[in-house]
């Protein structure tokens, strides 16, 4: 397994399970499963990425400069096999990565020994959300999308 793989695999597994339970209604906590399914893509990704960044920082005392260094498995709608080659960023992605099935590109805007800033960027180059170390939820940066309905913004379906 690659660097930090077990911690990141756990996050991917939890994401897959939450989406699967929401989709087929087998989750034991229906409200939580529905909330995960309706979470907009940028919030879902940025929360997951920020947790993985914190794990990486604990191990290396710095934040990664590229998505490939983080080894974060992510894809939407959330159903994938762990050996899927599209599941992780490639070295050529650098600090900009659009995971499979996502509508936005995610940029590691700043990464140092003490700070990290990750942004979601739309196809027009506008930043929609961003998250920094220590934040639980991303903050909106740009104007709201035309449709604020979570089912239309790329959450797990």
N, C-alpha and C positions, 0 to 999 in steps of 0.2 A: 504494500500500500504506500502511496506517496506521502510526503511530509504532512503531518497533521491530519491525515486522512480519516482517522476514526472519529474525531470530534466533528469534522465537516460532514462525514457520512451520517452521523447521528442527526444533524440538522436537516439534511436532505431526506432522510427516512421519516422524520417527524412531519416534514412538509408534504411528502407523498401520502402518508397516512391521513393527515388532516384533510387533504383534498379528496382522497378516496372515500373517507367516511362521509364527507359532505355530499359527495356525488351519489352514493348509494344508500345513504340514510342509516348506516350501521353504527355510526359513532355513538358512544355512550353519552356524550355531552353535546346534544344537538345544537344548542345555541353557539357553542364554541366552533363546531364544525361549520355551521352556516356562516359565521363571522369570517373564518378563514377563506371560504369559497368566495365571499363577497369582498374580500380585501383587494383594493386596486393593486395592479402589478407593481408600481414603483414603491409602494409602502411595504408590500410583501418582500420584494427583493432587498430593499434597503435595510429593513429590520434583520433579515437573514444575513446579509453581508456584514452588517455592523457587528453582529454577534461573532461571526467568523473572524472578523478583524481583531476583535478583543481577544479571542483565543490565540490568534497568531501573535499578537503583541505580548501576551503572557509568556509565550514560549521563546520569542526572539528579542524582546525588549525594543522592538521597533515595529512600525506598520509596513506592510508590503507595498512596493511601488507598482506592481503589476498584478492583474487578476490571476495569472498563471501561478505566481508564487503562493497565492492564498489557497489554491486547490479547492475552490468552492464549487460543489456540484449543484447545478440549478438548471431547470428547464420548466417551461409551462406547456401544457396545463398541469404539469406536476407528475405525470405518469412516465416513468422511464426505468431503464435497467441500469444498475450501477456501472456496468462495463460499456455503456453507450458512449461512443467517442465525442458526441456533441454535448455531453453533460458538463464539461469543464472548459474554461478558457484555454486557448492555445498561446504559446509564447508570442506569436505574431500579434495577438490582441493587445498586448501591452497594458496600458492603463485604461483602455476603452474596450468594453465588451458588451455585446448584445446577445444574451443567452437565447438559446433556441426557443421559439414561440413567443418571445417578448416583443413588445411594440416600441420599447425605449432602449437607448444605449446607456450604460452605466460607466461613469468616469471616476477614477480615483484622481481627484483634482489636487489633493495635497496628502502627502504621507511622509512623516518624519518619525523620530524616536518618540515623540510625545503627542502628536496630533495626526488626525486623519479626517479628510473631508471627501465624501462620496456624493456624486450628483447623478440624477436621472435627466437625460437630455433627449428631447424629441427630435423628429426628422428635420425640423426647421432650425435646429441648433439651440433651442431655448431650454434653459434649465427649468424643470418642473418641481422637483423635490430635491432636498439634500439632507444629509445626516452626518453628524460628527461623533467622535469618540464620546462615550458616556450617555448619549441620547438613546432613549428607548424607541421613540417614534420620529420619523422624518418630519421636516417642516416644509410647507409649500413655499416655493420661491416665485414661480411665475403665475400667470393668470390661470384660473381653473379651466380644465378642458371643456369643450362644448357640451359634453355629456358628463355629468358628475355621478351618474348611476354606476355603482361599483360593478355591476354585471357587464357594463359596456367598456370598462377600462382595463381589461386584461387580467382580472383575477382568476383563480382556479375555476374551471368550469366543469 
